[in-house]
Amino acid sequence: AAHALDDSGDELIAISPIEDTLLWNRTEQGEWWYWKNKPETDPRTGREIHKCCGDFPIAFHGYKDPLWFYKLEDELYGMDELPGVTDKWRSYKWHNPNEANSYFDRMRKARNTEV
C-alpha cells in the first residue's frame, strides 16, 4: 500500500489521537512498529519522514469518546451550537496543548481560515 503523504512528506492520516501522534518522531524515538516498512525519506522529495501531520489531513483515528470529534471539528472549522449535543466537549483539553494548538493554527493558516 502507498503511504498517504502530502507534497512535503507529512502524513495525512493520524492513526492515534492527534495530540499523541504529533509527538511521534522517528529521529528522536527511533524505530518502532509505527515506522516499520515506512521509508526513511519521501521517495518524491528526498525529505526525511519523521513526523506527522500534513496541513490537509484526511482522517483522525483513535478517539473512543465521540465528543472528541466535536472538539476536532471546532478546532478545524469552528462550531456553532448543535441542538441536542452536550457542551461537555468544550471542556476537553489536549494532552500537549502547545503542539496541538500549533498544529491546528498551521492547518487553519494553510486553509486561509480563522476560527
ChimeraX attribute file (.defattr): number of C-alpha atoms within 10 A of each C-alpha:
attribute: neighborCount
match mode: 1-to-1
recipient: residues
	/A:1	3
	/A:2	5
	/A:3	13
	/A:4	13
	/A:5	17
	/A:6	15
	/A:7	10
	/A:8	15
	/A:9	23
	/A:10	22
	/A:11	22
	/A:12	19
	/A:13	20
	/A:14	20
	/A:15	15
	/A:16	13
	/A:17	16
	/A:18	24
	/A:19	19
	/A:20	16
	/A:21	19
	/A:22	17
	/A:23	15
	/A:24	16
	/A:25	15
	/A:26	17
	/A:27	12
	/A:28	9
	/A:29	10
	/A:30	10
	/A:31	11
	/A:32	8
	/A:33	7
	/A:34	10
	/A:35	15
	/A:36	9
	/A:37	7
	/A:38	13
	/A:39	12
	/A:40	15
	/A:41	13
	/A:42	19
	/A:43	11
	/A:44	9
	/A:45	10
	/A:46	11
	/A:47	13
	/A:48	16
	/A:49	21
	/A:50	21
	/A:51	16
	/A:52	21
	/A:53	20
	/A:54	22
	/A:55	20
	/A:56	16
	/A:57	17
	/A:58	12
	/A:59	10
	/A:60	16
	/A:61	13
	/A:62	12
	/A:63	13
	/A:64	9
	/A:65	8
	/A:66	9
	/A:67	17
	/A:68	17
	/A:69	15
	/A:70	20
	/A:71	20
	/A:72	16
	/A:73	12
	/A:74	15
	/A:75	19
	/A:76	17
	/A:77	12
	/A:78	13
	/A:79	13
	/A:80	7
	/A:81	8
	/A:82	9
	/A:83	6
	/A:84	6
	/A:85	10
	/A:86	11
	/A:87	13
	/A:88	11
	/A:89	17
	/A:90	12
	/A:91	7
	/A:92	12
	/A:93	12
	/A:94	14
	/A:95	12
	/A:96	13
	/A:97	11
	/A:98	10
	/A:99	16
	/A:100	20
	/A:101	14
	/A:102	11
	/A:103	19
	/A:104	16
	/A:105	18
	/A:106	15
	/A:107	20
	/A:108	18
	/A:109	12
	/A:110	12
	/A:111	12
	/A:112	8
	/A:113	12
	/A:114	12
	/A:115	11
